[in-house]
């Protein structure tokens, strides 16, 4: 007799147990908080196996739970993996790695909204490149799928922050970086608002939305309900849903989507504790970063496609804005997470010559800029890179008239 085949639904679970697929091999890009956390999380997921972890530092200088997986070879990392997980937090480095993975036909899962909102549109349609659930932007995309499946129509995609200081000091950031176990650059980008601007620009682009104004509104409130009421006063007149955030010191790091429902009985929605309408808010009071990346990896394995990308035709970018007066000749080693520059969401059509903050690495000012000024390509020299080339291609395709030089 021939080999038995799984042909009946009654035998599906038994046959699945008899043919357990091999673990999904992961190549991690980065060795920081997210990558290290994912490496340790995989210990409880026998269906996930880390075959490589790319570092630009000598492996002997990297603290790693499994030092045997460390590598400095991108080629080896990609060759040995089924999926590349990019979580370096950089733009320039990530662009090179994503391009190589796409060229090799490997799907890419990222926790790097900085990459997406700067150059991610360049890769749309070239392969599977998706942001992961776990950071607020990816978690909002997952929640959007859920609420849309129930017939809701999203109007506000919301993110919450506990604290905001547009001009944090190096001393304060060093203290909080040490206390929280993350880099100074990360804690600075969180504190000065650059990170939430990036996340919500990605949400707006990827989920078909827009922004209410440059830099977002971001009201400081005691509750999400209070914040939604204030945002709805402006958002109700918008044709597109908006991406926004609230500063809510008493709330945990949350996401929320405020929606209308065209057909559900208002009495039923009120019974479900969603209020009288017309706007109904669903809050998810957590996002668990690297612990949730596995859900997106499951999505990739199941062939369910992209969770979130920046779209092929983005409306929103995150411009570099001077925190203080800066003279001509000032070097800018790093824009995101630095003390000279922060990021603000802008409409591409309104600021066609802006410099995306994600491209500001090892740059030099060509002219003096004032505090609060958006940097243009006439103000700064940015070194050539694959990321800069990708941005030029996006701008040319969009026909927005920018001239990155």
Secondary structure, DSSP 8 states (H G I E B T S, - for coil): -------SGGGHHHHHHHT----EEEEEE--SHHHHHHHHHGGG-TTEEEEEEE-SS-GGG---TTGGGEES-HHHHHHT-SEEEE----SHHHHHHHHHHHHTT-EEEE--HHHIIIIIHHHBTTB-EEE-TTSHHHHHHHHHHHHHHTTEEEEEEEEEES---TT--HHHHHHHHHHHTS-HHHHHHHHTSHHHHHHHHHHHHHTT-B-SSTT----B-SSHHHHHHHHHHHHTT-SS-EEEEEE-TTS-S-EEEEEEESSS-HHHHHHTTS-SSS-EEEEE----GGGGHHHHHHHHHTT---S----SS-SEEEEEEESS-B-TT-EEEESTT-SSEEEEEEETTT-TTB-BGGG-EEEEESS-B-TT-B-BTTTEE----HHHHHHHHHHHHHT------
